[in-house]
């Protein structure tokens, strides 16, 4: 069975594109940077709790930064935040800052279908979010074959297989990473038409996959809400770069100090199966 939809996330997930116009006139060249609008600075809370099969899931990381003007060339990190997660039993997991903007926990306890709540206090503001840890079916196998692309050129295509549970509705987010990819490539899948069956998902890249490449497949089970959120992100990142974004894509992180001063990002908890595949 084929995947429902595939999207590729490039460098600019929330979309400002640098346009460089080079004019040749009287042996003179000028580079013109567009005067792009600068929005209000927002916190960005990258809070993915990912429990990879075969691990105990104790080590988890949350990153906090700020939005910045496109031409700034750097992403401001947010230090001094207080970060913790609580589960439905009242257990508290504290995330300590190990470097600027990076907060780590070494004793997290992941439990499938358990509810967790995120608390972040940063720069005088308090943020919260609640989510459930979602399971995932393991990858059964990975296969490769040669297929023609739209230009008739032969390319390598990978297919991985997993069994979808019949007793629930499932949503998946998968990323692919390799030495030939600058950024991960993502796709989303659900079991609307394939519930309870083996699902096969195909992957090929605009950048040529070559023998000797190792492609790491990270296949996550996610909530329906995160699936819908990520779908909007991927659609926006693949739209016409000159079009106006349909609006701010907000996640599930709420500012309990000032509801209008929301943070970007989404608190999600995913079980994942990660498989490195060596291309033959």
Secondary structure, 3 states (H helix, E strand, C coil): CCCCEECCCCCCCCCCCCCEEEEEECCEEEEEECCCCCCCCCEEEECEEEEECCCCCCCEEEEEEECCCHHHCCCCECCCCEEEEEECCCCEEEEEEEECCEEEECCCCCCCCCEEEEEEEECCEEEEEEEEEECCCCEEEEEEEEEECCCCCEEEEEEEEEECCCCCCCEEEEEEECCCCCCCEEEEEECCCCCCCEEEEEECCCCCCCCCCEEEEEEEEECHHHHHHHHHHHHHHCCCCCCCCCCCCCCCCEECCCCCCCCECCCEEEEEEEEEEECC
